[in-house]
Amino acid sequence: MKIQQHDIDEAYKLVSSILEPTPLVKNIRLSSKYNCNIFLKLENMSPVGSFKLRGALYKISNLTPQEKKRGVLAVSAGNHAQGVAWAASKFKTKSTIIMPETTPLIKIKNTTSFGAKVILKGENVEESFKFAQEYNNIHKHVFVHPFEDPHVIAGQSTIATELLEQLDQIDFVFGSIGGGGLMTGIGHVMKKRSPKTKIVGAQATGASSMIKSLREHKVVHSKYSSTFADG
């Protein structure tokens, strides 16, 4: 999957026209403990509490009028769901979200509060994905993938552009990896604009499909995950 520099630039123009940059704050305790300057990028301060709306915004902005009329479909246990629902409301596009039956009620309510239609199906995200394919064979919505989409990745990359405007020098960027969309976007920006910055991705031991994939040089799917995170 190739990410175009044009999309990186256009995503930042769009996102910055809609959202204020999320705060970057120095963490005194961690900085003191490790004898360096550690800053936290507070994506939890976004309108939906995560970075996911960035990718959703840019993805939906690139849809044709006919595609927007069809509406969008997403599968998520929470953060991507809220991001897609919020972004769809900005473009006056209908959104349908497939969520696992085990999704916490607060995440369901937050998603519907942005105008989305929520369908609970499956015991986990994998089962929800399978149902979504069957559902969309009938309804023909535009599918907004949580990470495997160049426009979504370009949207997530806007975090890195903000970081470079908030700090003069960045030696390391640490970030979490689920599907990899966030760190892929950040990596693209840093490689071009701050090539000496090292990118460090982290995964929970109990959900380490990316680490396994890198080691085996092929995509490895985890059949089970064991973390305290519900998404």
JOUR-V307391 format. One record per residue. SS is DSSP state (helix for helix, strand for strand, loop for the rest). PHI is phi in radians with two decimals (* if undefined). BURIAL is b if it has 9 or more other ideal C-beta (glycine too) atoms within 8 Angstrom, else e. Layout:
BEGIN
ss->SS phi->PHI burial->BURIAL
ss->SS phi->PHI burial->BURIAL
END
This chain:
BEGIN
ss->loop phi->* burial->e
ss->loop phi->-1.76 burial->e
ss->loop phi->-1.74 burial->b
ss->loop phi->-1.48 burial->e
ss->helix phi->-1.06 burial->e
ss->helix phi->-0.98 burial->e
ss->helix phi->-1.21 burial->b
ss->helix phi->-1.03 burial->b
ss->helix phi->-1.20 burial->e
ss->helix phi->-1.20 burial->b
ss->helix phi->-1.08 burial->b
ss->helix phi->-1.15 burial->b
ss->helix phi->-1.03 burial->e
ss->helix phi->-1.18 burial->b
ss->helix phi->-1.08 burial->b
ss->helix phi->-1.22 burial->b
ss->helix phi->-1.41 burial->e
ss->helix phi->-1.92 burial->e
ss->loop phi->-2.07 burial->b
ss->loop phi->-1.28 burial->e
ss->loop phi->-1.00 burial->b
ss->loop phi->-1.25 burial->b
ss->loop phi->-1.11 burial->e
ss->strand phi->-2.10 burial->b
ss->strand phi->-2.14 burial->e
ss->strand phi->-1.38 burial->e
ss->loop phi->-1.64 burial->b
ss->helix phi->-1.14 burial->e
ss->helix phi->-1.11 burial->e
ss->helix phi->-1.18 burial->e
ss->helix phi->-1.10 burial->b
ss->helix phi->-1.20 burial->e
ss->helix phi->-1.09 burial->e
ss->helix phi->-1.83 burial->e
ss->loop phi->0.96 burial->e
ss->loop phi->-2.75 burial->e
ss->loop phi->-1.74 burial->e
ss->loop phi->-1.96 burial->b
ss->strand phi->-2.02 burial->b
ss->strand phi->-1.97 burial->e
ss->strand phi->-1.59 burial->b
ss->loop phi->-1.51 burial->b
ss->helix phi->-1.20 burial->b
ss->helix phi->-1.18 burial->e
ss->helix phi->-1.58 burial->e
ss->loop phi->-1.27 burial->b
ss->loop phi->-0.99 burial->e
ss->loop phi->-1.98 burial->b
ss->loop phi->1.44 burial->e
ss->loop phi->-2.76 burial->b
ss->loop phi->-1.33 burial->b
ss->helix phi->-1.08 burial->b
ss->helix phi->-1.19 burial->b
ss->helix phi->-1.09 burial->b
ss->helix phi->-1.12 burial->b
ss->helix phi->-1.12 burial->b
ss->helix phi->-1.04 burial->b
ss->helix phi->-1.24 burial->b
ss->helix phi->-1.06 burial->b
ss->helix phi->-1.22 burial->b
ss->helix phi->-1.11 burial->e
ss->loop phi->-1.57 burial->e
ss->loop phi->-1.31 burial->b
ss->loop phi->-1.29 burial->e
ss->helix phi->-0.96 burial->e
ss->helix phi->-1.16 burial->e
ss->helix phi->-1.18 burial->e
ss->helix phi->-1.09 burial->b
ss->helix phi->-1.16 burial->e
ss->helix phi->-1.23 burial->b
ss->loop phi->1.53 burial->b
ss->strand phi->-2.01 burial->b
ss->strand phi->-2.28 burial->b
ss->strand phi->-2.51 burial->b
ss->strand phi->-2.08 burial->b
ss->loop phi->-2.91 burial->b
ss->loop phi->-1.59 burial->b
ss->loop phi->2.87 burial->b
ss->helix phi->-1.19 burial->b
ss->helix phi->-1.11 burial->b
ss->helix phi->-1.00 burial->b
ss->helix phi->-1.18 burial->b
ss->helix phi->-1.10 burial->b
ss->helix phi->-1.16 burial->b
ss->helix phi->-1.08 burial->b
ss->helix phi->-1.14 burial->b
ss->helix phi->-1.14 burial->b
ss->helix phi->-1.07 burial->b
ss->helix phi->-1.12 burial->b
ss->helix phi->-1.16 burial->b
ss->loop phi->-1.79 burial->b
ss->loop phi->0.94 burial->e
ss->loop phi->-2.00 burial->b
ss->loop phi->-1.24 burial->e
ss->strand phi->-2.24 burial->b
ss->strand phi->-2.14 burial->b
ss->strand phi->-2.12 burial->b
ss->strand phi->-1.64 burial->b
ss->strand phi->-2.20 burial->b
ss->loop phi->-1.05 burial->b
ss->loop phi->-1.14 burial->e
ss->loop phi->-1.57 burial->e
ss->loop phi->-1.08 burial->b
ss->loop phi->-1.01 burial->e
ss->helix phi->-1.00 burial->e
ss->helix phi->-1.10 burial->e
ss->helix phi->-1.25 burial->b
ss->helix phi->-1.14 burial->b
ss->helix phi->-1.12 burial->e
ss->helix phi->-1.08 burial->b
ss->helix phi->-1.20 burial->b
ss->helix phi->-1.18 burial->b
ss->helix phi->-1.15 burial->e
ss->loop phi->-1.60 burial->b
ss->loop phi->1.68 burial->b
ss->loop phi->-1.40 burial->b
ss->strand phi->-1.60 burial->e
ss->strand phi->-1.86 burial->b
ss->strand phi->-2.07 burial->b
ss->strand phi->-1.61 burial->e
ss->loop phi->-2.67 burial->b
ss->loop phi->1.75 burial->b
ss->loop phi->-1.44 burial->e
ss->loop phi->-2.64 burial->e
ss->helix phi->-1.11 burial->b
ss->helix phi->-1.06 burial->e
ss->helix phi->-1.20 burial->b
ss->helix phi->-1.14 burial->b
ss->helix phi->-1.06 burial->b
ss->helix phi->-1.10 burial->b
ss->helix phi->-1.13 burial->b
ss->helix phi->-1.06 burial->b
ss->helix phi->-1.09 burial->e
ss->helix phi->-1.16 burial->e
ss->helix phi->-1.07 burial->b
ss->helix phi->-1.39 burial->b
ss->helix phi->-1.09 burial->e
ss->helix phi->-1.67 burial->e
ss->helix phi->-1.60 burial->e
ss->loop phi->1.04 burial->e
ss->loop phi->-1.33 burial->b
ss->strand phi->-1.45 burial->b
ss->strand phi->-1.45 burial->b
ss->loop phi->-1.87 burial->b
ss->loop phi->-1.29 burial->e
ss->loop phi->-1.19 burial->b
ss->loop phi->-2.65 burial->b
ss->loop phi->-1.56 burial->e
ss->loop phi->-2.73 burial->b
ss->helix phi->-1.07 burial->b
ss->helix phi->-1.25 burial->b
ss->helix phi->-1.13 burial->b
ss->helix phi->-1.09 burial->b
ss->helix phi->-1.06 burial->b
ss->helix phi->-1.12 burial->b
ss->helix phi->-1.16 burial->b
ss->loop phi->-1.12 burial->b
ss->helix phi->-1.08 burial->b
ss->helix phi->-1.06 burial->b
ss->helix phi->-1.15 burial->b
ss->helix phi->-1.10 burial->b
ss->helix phi->-1.10 burial->b
ss->helix phi->-1.00 burial->b
ss->helix phi->-1.20 burial->b
ss->helix phi->-1.54 burial->e
ss->helix phi->-1.65 burial->e
ss->loop phi->-2.29 burial->e
ss->loop phi->-1.29 burial->e
ss->loop phi->-2.41 burial->e
ss->loop phi->-2.23 burial->b
ss->loop phi->-1.48 burial->e
ss->strand phi->-2.39 burial->e
ss->strand phi->-2.16 burial->b
ss->strand phi->-1.83 burial->e
ss->strand phi->-2.66 burial->b
ss->strand phi->-1.52 burial->e
ss->loop phi->-2.16 burial->b
ss->loop phi->-1.86 burial->b
ss->loop phi->-1.56 burial->e
ss->loop phi->1.86 burial->b
ss->helix phi->-1.10 burial->b
ss->helix phi->-1.09 burial->b
ss->helix phi->-1.28 burial->b
ss->helix phi->-1.12 burial->b
ss->helix phi->-1.09 burial->b
ss->helix phi->-1.09 burial->b
ss->helix phi->-1.09 burial->b
ss->helix phi->-1.06 burial->b
ss->helix phi->-1.19 burial->b
ss->helix phi->-1.15 burial->b
ss->helix phi->-1.06 burial->e
ss->helix phi->-1.48 burial->e
ss->helix phi->-1.80 burial->b
ss->loop phi->-2.54 burial->e
ss->loop phi->-1.10 burial->e
ss->loop phi->-1.44 burial->e
ss->loop phi->-1.23 burial->b
ss->strand phi->-1.63 burial->e
ss->strand phi->-1.80 burial->b
ss->strand phi->-2.15 burial->e
ss->strand phi->-1.76 burial->b
ss->strand phi->-2.22 burial->e
ss->loop phi->-2.28 burial->b
ss->loop phi->-1.16 burial->e
ss->helix phi->-0.98 burial->e
ss->helix phi->-1.48 burial->e
ss->helix phi->-2.60 burial->b
ss->loop phi->-1.96 burial->b
ss->helix phi->-1.15 burial->b
ss->helix phi->-1.17 burial->b
ss->helix phi->-1.08 burial->e
ss->helix phi->-1.12 burial->b
ss->helix phi->-1.11 burial->b
ss->helix phi->-1.12 burial->e
ss->helix phi->-1.17 burial->e
ss->helix phi->-1.71 burial->e
ss->loop phi->1.04 burial->e
ss->loop phi->-2.80 burial->e
ss->loop phi->-1.27 burial->e
ss->loop phi->-2.04 burial->e
ss->loop phi->-1.68 burial->e
ss->loop phi->-1.47 burial->b
ss->loop phi->-1.31 burial->e
ss->loop phi->-2.37 burial->e
ss->loop phi->-2.23 burial->e
ss->loop phi->-2.38 burial->e
ss->loop phi->-2.47 burial->e
ss->loop phi->-1.42 burial->e
ss->loop phi->-1.35 burial->e
ss->loop phi->-1.65 burial->e
ss->loop phi->-2.67 burial->e
END
